Amino acid sequence: MRVLRRLVVPLAVLVVAACGSEPADGDELASRAASIGVDPDAVYAVSLDGFEPASQSVGVSGDAGFSTAYVSPEGGIAMLTTDPSGGADAGCVVAGDQHECVAVHDGVAVTLSAPVELVDEDTLRAAVDDARPPNAEELDELLPGVDGGTPVERGDLPPSGDGAPLDPEGAAG
């Protein structure tokens, strides 16, 4: 019984640790990345304490790389960019008031930069070294899915005619 308990407890810890880190579905990642012109192999996420991804900042970097901003409540911005050609050397530099660290993962250069006063170099280096393709939850934060193209109902459009918005009397000031 004692041997069984020694095996079950570590296994339970591993199962609990794996929860929430389920990899994103490859087809879903490819579809969402393609919708914005990004190579799906170039989509990466990082964990940086005090920073959350800003999905409205997601876009293309270079020809098919990925970029997004991570923001902090204090107004700080950390920028993540990727280069699927891997054309950068790993390491960290300070450029003005920014730290910039690069790590190469599976041939993709991942760059993370942040203000010196908000993120120290060791923290930034650890975050970029641990960069990875997004899990399912991170994919929803970085590249939210489209709801099937349902048009938004606007109350200011006429049912017929030229489609110009209706401006009520005195709306222009």
N, C-alpha and C positions, 0 to 999 in steps of 0.2 A: 504494500500500500504506500509506503514511504517513497519508493522509487516512482510509482505512478504519480504521486503528488509533485515530485520534482520535475516531471515531464509536463504535467498539465498546467502548472502555474506559469512557467515561461511561455508556453504555447498561448495561454489566455492573454498574456501581456502583448505578445506579437499580434494577435488578432485585434485587440483593442487599438493598438498603435496603428494598424493598417486602416482602420475606419476613417473615412473622410479623405483618404489619399488615393482613392480609386482612379486609375489613369483615365483620361478622357477617351471616349470612343474615337478611334482613328478616322472613321468615315465622317463623323460629326465635326471633328477638328478640321479635316481637309475641306469640308463644305464651307464652314464658317471662314476659314482662312482664305479660300478661293474667292469668297464674296467680296473681300476687300483687296484682293490682288497680292496676297502674301503666300510665300512658300510655307506649307504646313509644317515642314521640318524646321522652320525658323521661328516658330512660335514657342516662346519660353516664358516661364514665370519665376519670380523670386519671392522669398519671404524676407521682409525687412521690417523689423519692429517699429511700430508707430506709423507705418505707411500702408495705404490701400491702393489698389489699381483704380485708375480713373478711366472707365470704359470709353468715355467720349474722346479720349486722347489717343486711342488705338489707331494705328495706321501703318503704312508701308515705309520702310527705311531702305533707301537705295533702290535697287531693281526689284527685289522680292523679299527683302528682310522685313523684320517686324519692329515696331516701336510702340511704347506706351509710357505714360507717366504714372508714377506712384505718388500719392499726395499724403501729407500729414495734416492733422488738425491745426498745427501751428502755421500752415501755409507753405511748408517746405515741399519741394518737388524733387523726386529722384527719377531720372530718365533711364529706361531700359531700351536698348537697341540691339538688334541681331544682324549678323551678316552671314548668310548661308554659304558664302564662298570661303569663310574662315580666314579672311585676309587681315588678321591682326595678331599681334603677339600678346600672350598672357602677361599680366602684371598690373601695377597701379601707379598712377601719377597724380600730382596735384597741379591743376591748371587754374590759376587765379584763386577764386573762392570755392572751387569744386574739386572733389576727389573723383577720379575716374578709374575704375577697375575693369579688366577684361579677363575672361576665361574662355577657353575653347572647349565646347562639348560636342562630341560626334561631328566634328568638322564645322560647327557653327560658332562664330565668334560672338559672345554675349558680352555686351558692355553695359555697365551700370555706373551712373554718375549721380552725385548728390552734394549738397552744400557742406563744406568743411565744418561749419558750426553746428550742423544737425546730425551728421553721421561721421563717426571716426573711420579711419582707413581699415582697421581690422574688421569692423562690422560690415563694411561695404564689400571687402574682399571675401568674407565668409558667405555673404548673400550671393555674390556672383559665382563663387565656386560651387555653391549648392543649387544653381539655376537648373531648371528641369522643364520638360514639356509640361503643360498645365494638367492638373487633375480635373475631374469633371466639374467640381465647384469653381475652380479657378477659370476654367474655360467659359463658364456662364458669366463670370465677372469681367473677363477680358473681351470676349466676343459673344455678347448675348445673341441668342437665336432670334430668328425672324418669325413672327406669328402667322406666317402664311400669306402675307401681303394684304391683309384686310385693310381697306382704306379707312382713314380717320374721318369721322363725321364732322363736318364744319357747318355751323349754323348760319354762316354769313354768305353762303353761295346760293344763287338762285337755282330753282329746279330746272330751268331751261334758259336759253339765251346764250350770251357770249361767255358765260362762266366767270365774269368779273364779280368780286365780292360786293355785297350790298352794303352801302354806307348809310346808316340811318341819318336822318335830318340832324344837322349840327355836329356830326361826329368829327369833322375836320377842324373844329375849334371855333 
